[in-house]
C-alpha cells in the first residue's frame, strides 16, 4: 500500500505524552507571621465604617470623582502644558490645592444662585403590598 493511499498514516498517535509530575517542596507563606492578626478577617469597608473613615484611599492619595463642565478640561490641559507638570493628575491636584488656599488663606467663599427645585411626593404604600 502506498503512503498516499492511507491519509491517516502520517498522523501521530492522539494519546498525549505526559511527563511524570515531580513534587515541589512547599514554601513557607511569606505573608504569614508568627501571630495571626485578628483584624485580617474584617473587610476594608467594615473597618472604614467602624472608624468613620473613607475607604477611598489609593496609596497615599484620597480618591474622588468630580463631574466638571467640558470647558474645564481644556483649561486644565492648558495649565498642564504651560506648567509642564509631571502628569495631568499633578496639575489637577495643584488646582484643587489652590482652591483650598483661596478658601482658607484668602478667605474667598463660593457664591450661590437661588434655585427652585421641586421634589416628587411619593405615595405612602403602607400595608398594601402585603
Secondary structure, DSSP 8 states (H G I E B T S, - for coil): --TTT-TTTTS--SS--------------TT--SS--GGGGS-HHHHHHHHT--S-EETTEE-------HHHHHHHHHHHHHHT-S-HHHHHHHHHHHHHHHHHTS-------------------TTTT-
